[in-house]
């Protein structure tokens, strides 16, 4: 019997290795030649890994490919046993680790809902209560009675996540497969995860998408070669990870791949918080700073910044005359308060030499997100305070 509280996760000196199996001999000659060879090598996936997650916490897991993140989730889910140590979750565990895992290829989508529910320990009655919600969330109503071997990877993801999202669990273990879905479905999945977190579920999310980590997690663990390299706040953890990869800069994308012939251009754009830390996720009301690096030569440079929604519509634009640029110039645009509501946005910046012929001015784009709130919808954050007063009677109004 587990001594853990529902939703609690514990790893203690967790160790797991896999044997690297070489090609097996197929003939007597190959067998004779292989006899003197060195035996198959051991590849360590986890090295005495320690981790504790409290009930209701949301932990993001990041690291290079092959760092051991998925192996860690598989050990927590009970799919893969440890060689030594302890890996345990308290309460009911639901995992989405491998695309299509647990699916019968010849079964229909509906039949696989029953199958996956049973594999996660849910009764037929419990699955029956949720099946309509699962089908609606997956957006696969017209394909739900088609064998899943005809599904695309995206359809597999939709159905797999829809099942996991509606099987109430104490612990959710979710791997990188969220990246398979289209953008709108990814946002839908993250919103659903947030709802489960509000209901008290514990989450471990493996993802290479910093926006996904920032949106739903309040803690980050950086994994490298099977070891825990960092465990702490999200902003510091992602910065540690990008520094480890040597990519703490370069978060923005160039809109001008052939800008070498221009007199002045923006070579870098970064979005930061008030403390100067690189960020991708903000709450309404938080300060946001845009730092720009200009390069080239111009006597009268004009810098422009735009915020666009995900459909590309401009919801804010401002520009300023920066004056002369001789080789390089740094600039910062400080927004004291983000007055946007929940959603994903693009921040676009550009520079124009006023003395040059007119042309496009936008150079670089970076993406950021704003968390959703319960008391406001739309784009602009115009939330205020309400005041109510008792209505006056007719006699009081006549007096």
C-alpha positions in Angstrom: 0.0 0.0 0.0 1.4 3.4 -1.0 2.2 5.9 1.7 1.9 8.8 -0.7 -0.9 11.3 -0.7 -3.1 11.4 -3.8 -1.3 13.4 -6.5 2.1 13.2 -4.8 5.1 12.0 -6.9 8.4 10.7 -5.6 11.6 9.5 -7.3 14.4 8.4 -5.0 17.8 7.5 -6.5 15.9 6.3 -9.6 18.3 4.4 -11.9 17.5 2.8 -15.2 19.7 1.6 -18.1 19.0 0.1 -21.5 21.0 -2.5 -23.3 22.2 -1.4 -26.7 21.5 -4.6 -28.7 23.7 -5.0 -31.7 22.5 -6.9 -34.8 22.2 -10.6 -34.0 24.2 -13.1 -36.0 22.1 -14.8 -38.7 24.6 -17.5 -39.8 27.0 -19.9 -38.1 29.9 -17.9 -39.5 28.6 -14.6 -38.0 28.0 -16.4 -34.7 31.6 -17.6 -34.6 33.0 -14.2 -35.5 30.8 -12.5 -32.8 32.0 -14.8 -30.0 35.0 -12.8 -29.2 33.4 -9.4 -29.5 32.6 -7.2 -26.6 29.1 -7.7 -25.1 26.2 -5.3 -25.8 26.7 -1.9 -24.1 24.6 -0.4 -21.4 23.1 3.0 -22.1 22.1 4.9 -18.9 18.7 6.7 -19.0 18.4 7.8 -15.4 21.2 8.1 -12.9 20.2 8.2 -9.2 17.4 10.7 -10.0 15.7 12.4 -7.1 12.5 14.4 -7.4 9.5 15.2 -5.3 6.3 16.8 -6.6 3.6 18.0 -4.2 -0.1 17.3 -4.9 -1.5 19.9 -7.3 1.9 21.0 -8.6 2.6 21.5 -12.3 6.2 20.6 -13.3 7.7 21.1 -16.8 10.5 18.7 -17.9 13.0 20.0 -20.5 16.2 18.6 -21.9 18.0 17.6 -25.0 16.8 14.6 -27.1 17.9 11.5 -25.3 18.4 13.2 -21.9 16.1 10.8 -20.2 12.8 12.7 -19.9 10.6 10.1 -21.6 12.2 7.3 -19.7 11.4 9.1 -16.4 7.8 9.4 -17.4 7.6 5.7 -18.4 9.1 4.7 -15.0 6.6 6.9 -13.2 3.7 5.4 -15.2 4.9 1.9 -14.4 5.5 1.1 -18.0 9.2 0.5 -17.5 10.7 -0.9 -14.2 13.7 0.7 -12.5 17.0 -1.0 -12.1 17.3 0.6 -8.7 15.6 3.2 -6.5 12.0 4.3 -6.3 9.5 5.8 -8.7 6.0 6.2 -7.4 2.8 8.2 -7.8 0.0 8.6 -5.3 -3.6 8.0 -6.5 -4.8 7.4 -10.0 -2.3 8.0 -12.8 -3.2 8.8 -16.4 -0.4 9.1 -19.0 -0.1 10.2 -22.6 3.5 9.3 -23.4 3.6 7.7 -26.8 1.3 8.5 -29.8 -1.1 5.6 -30.4 0.1 3.6 -27.4 -2.7 1.4 -26.0 -4.7 1.7 -29.2 -5.9 -1.4 -31.1 -5.3 -0.7 -34.8 -8.3 -2.7 -36.0 -10.6 -1.2 -33.4 -12.7 1.9 -34.1 -12.2 5.2 -32.3 -15.1 4.5 -30.1 -13.9 1.0 -29.2 -10.5 2.5 -28.4 -12.1 4.9 -25.9 -13.5 1.9 -24.1 -10.1 0.1 -24.3 -8.1 3.0 -23.0 -10.5 3.7 -20.2 -10.2 0.1 -19.1 -6.4 0.2 -19.3 -6.4 3.3 -17.0 -8.6 1.4 -14.5 -12.0 3.0 -15.2 -15.2 1.0 -15.1 -17.5 0.7 -18.1 -20.0 3.1 -16.3 -17.3 5.7 -15.7 -16.3 5.6 -19.4 -19.9 5.8 -20.5 -20.4 9.0 -18.5 -17.5 10.6 -20.4 -17.7 9.2 -23.9 -19.8 12.1 -25.4 -17.4 14.7 -24.0 -14.4 12.8 -25.3 -15.9 12.6 -28.9 -16.8 16.3 -28.8 -13.4 17.4 -27.6 -11.6 15.3 -30.2 -13.6 16.8 -33.1 -13.7 13.4 -34.7 -17.4 12.7 -34.5 -17.7 11.6 -38.2 -14.6 9.3 -37.9 -15.3 7.9 -34.4 -16.7 4.6 -35.8 -13.8 4.2 -38.3 -10.9 1.8 -37.5 -8.0 3.9 -36.1 -5.5 2.4 -38.5 -7.0 4.8 -41.0 -6.3 7.8 -38.7 -3.5 10.3 -39.4 -1.0 11.2 -36.7 -3.0 14.4 -35.9 -6.2 12.3 -35.5 -4.4 9.9 -33.2 -3.3 12.8 -31.0 -6.8 14.3 -30.9 -8.4 11.1 -29.8 -5.5 10.1 -27.4 -5.5 13.5 -25.6 -9.3 13.7 -25.5 -9.4 10.4 -23.7 -6.7 11.4 -21.2 -8.2 14.9 -20.7 -11.6 13.4 -19.6 -10.4 10.6 -17.3 -10.1 12.5 -14.0 -6.8 11.6 -12.5 -4.7 12.5 -9.5 -1.5 12.5 -11.6 -1.2 13.5 -15.3 2.0 12.4 -17.2 2.1 14.0 -20.7 5.0 13.8 -23.2 6.0 15.9 -26.2 3.3 14.5 -28.5 1.3 17.8 -28.0 3.6 19.1 -30.8 1.8 16.8 -33.3 -1.5 18.7 -33.2 -2.3 21.9 -35.1 -2.0 25.3 -33.3 -5.6 25.7 -32.3 -5.8 22.1 -30.9 -2.6 22.7 -28.9 -4.2 25.7 -27.3 -7.3 23.7 -26.6 -5.2 21.0 -24.9 -3.3 23.4 -22.8 -6.6 25.1 -21.7 -7.9 21.7 -20.7 -4.8 20.9 -18.7 -5.2 24.2 -16.9 -8.7 23.2 -16.0 -7.5 19.8 -14.6 -4.9 21.7 -12.6 -7.5 23.9 -11.1 -9.4 20.8 -10.1 -6.3 19.6 -8.1 -4.5 17.3 -10.5 -0.7 17.0 -10.4 1.1 17.5 -13.8 4.4 16.5 -15.3 4.7 17.8 -18.8 7.6 17.1 -21.1 7.9 19.7 -23.9 10.4 21.6 -26.0 7.9 24.4 -26.4 8.7 27.1 -23.8 5.3 28.8 -24.3 3.5 25.5 -23.3 5.7 25.1 -20.2 5.2 28.8 -19.1 1.5 28.6 -19.7 0.7 25.7 -17.4 3.8 25.0 -15.2 5.1 26.8 -12.1 8.3 24.8 -11.8 10.9 23.4 -14.3 13.2 20.5 -14.1 16.1 20.4 -16.6 17.3 16.9 -17.4 20.7 16.1 -19.0 22.3 12.7 -19.5 19.9 11.1 -17.0 20.7 13.6 -14.2 18.8 16.6 -12.7 20.6 19.7 -13.7 18.1 22.3 -12.5 15.0 22.4 -10.4 13.2 25.7 -9.7 11.1 28.6 -11.1 10.0 28.4 -14.8 11.8 31.6 -16.0 15.2 30.6 -14.5 14.8 27.0 -15.5 14.2 27.8 -19.2 17.0 30.3 -19.2 19.3 27.6 -17.7 18.2 25.2 -20.4 18.8 27.7 -23.3 22.2 28.6 -21.9 23.0 24.9 -21.7 22.1 24.6 -25.4 23.9 27.9 -26.2 20.6 29.4 -27.5 19.7 31.9 -24.8 19.6 34.5 -27.6 18.0 34.3 -31.0 14.4 33.8 -29.9 13.0 36.0 -32.7 12.6 35.1 -36.3 13.8 37.2 -39.2 11.2 38.6 -41.6 13.9 39.7 -44.0 16.2 36.9 -45.1 17.7 39.1 -47.8 18.2 42.3 -45.7 22.0 42.5 -46.3 21.6 45.3 -48.8 19.7 47.6 -46.4 21.4 50.4 -44.6 20.0 49.6 -41.2 18.1 46.6 -39.8 17.1 45.0 -36.5 19.4 42.0 -35.8 17.7 40.8 -32.6 14.5 41.2 -30.7 13.9 39.8 -27.2 10.9 39.9 -24.9 11.7 40.2 -21.2 10.1 40.9 -17.8 10.9 43.9 -15.6 13.9 42.0 -14.1 15.5 41.5 -17.6 14.7 37.8 -17.8 13.6 36.3 -21.1 9.9 35.4 -21.0 7.3 34.0 -23.3 4.3 34.0 -21.0 2.8 37.0 -19.1 -0.2 37.6 -16.9 -2.5 40.6 -17.6 -1.1 43.6 -15.7 2.6 42.5 -15.7 5.3 44.7 -17.2 6.8 43.7 -20.5 10.1 45.0 -22.0 11.1 44.7 -25.7 14.8 44.9 -26.3 16.1 45.5 -29.8 19.6 45.4 -31.4 20.0 47.7 -34.5 22.9 47.4 -36.9 24.0 49.5 -39.9 24.2 53.2 -40.6 21.4 55.8 -40.8 21.2 59.5 -39.9 17.4 59.3 -39.2 16.3 55.9 -38.1 12.7 55.2 -37.2 11.9 52.2 -35.1 8.4 50.6 -35.1 6.8 48.0 -32.8 3.5 46.2 -33.5 1.5 43.6 -31.6 -0.6 41.3 -33.7 -3.2 38.6 -32.9 -2.7 35.1 -34.3 -4.7 36.0 -37.4 -2.2 38.7 -38.2 -4.4 41.7 -37.4 -2.6 44.6 -35.8 -4.0 45.4 -32.4 -1.3 48.0 -31.5 1.4 49.9 -33.2 3.9 52.6 -32.2 7.0 54.2 -33.7 9.7 56.5 -32.6 12.6 58.4 -34.2 15.8 56.9 -32.9 18.1 59.3 -34.6 21.5 58.4 -36.0 22.7 54.8 -36.0 26.5 54.3 -36.6 27.2 50.5 -36.7 25.1 49.3 -33.7 22.5 50.7 -31.3 20.5 49.1 -28.5 16.9 50.1 -27.8 14.3 49.1 -25.2 10.5 49.7 -25.3 9.1 49.3 -21.8 5.4 48.5 -21.4 4.5 49.2 -17.8 1.4 47.0 -17.9 0.2 44.4 -20.3 -3.4 45.3 -21.0 -4.2 42.2 -23.1 -6.3 39.3 -22.1 -5.6 35.6 -22.5 -4.2 34.5 -25.9 -1.2 34.1 -28.2 0.3 37.2 -29.8 3.1 38.2 -32.2 5.4 41.1 -31.4 6.9 42.5 -34.6 9.6 45.2 -34.8 11.3 47.0 -37.6 13.5 50.0 -38.5 13.4 52.4 -41.4 16.0 54.9 -42.6 14.0 58.0 -43.4 16.4 59.0 -46.1 16.1 55.7 -48.0 13.4 54.9 -50.5 10.1 53.8 -48.9 9.6 50.1 -48.4 8.7 47.4 -45.9 9.8 48.3 -42.4 9.3 45.1 -40.3 12.4 43.0 -39.6 11.8 40.5 -36.8 9.0 38.7 -35.0 8.8 37.0 -31.6 5.8 35.2 -30.0 4.4 35.7 -26.5 1.3 34.6 -24.7 -1.0 36.0 -22.0 -2.6 33.8 -19.5 -6.4 33.5 -19.4 -8.5 35.1 -16.6 -11.8 34.1 -15.2 -13.4 37.5 -15.2 -12.7 38.8 -18.7 -12.9 37.8 -22.3 -11.7 39.3 -25.6 -8.4 41.1 -26.3 -8.2 44.3 -24.3 -7.9 44.2 -20.6 -10.5 46.8 -19.4 -11.4 45.1 -16.2 -12.6 47.5 -13.5 -14.6 47.6 -10.3 -18.3 47.4 -9.9 -20.4 49.6 -7.5 -24.0 48.8 -6.5 -26.4 51.1 -4.6 -29.9 50.5 -3.5 -32.5 51.8 -5.9 -34.5 54.9 -4.7 -38.2 54.6 -4.1 -40.6 56.7 -6.2 -41.5 59.0 -3.3 -37.8 59.7 -2.7 -37.3 60.6 -6.3 -40.2 63.2 -6.2 -38.9 65.0 -3.2 
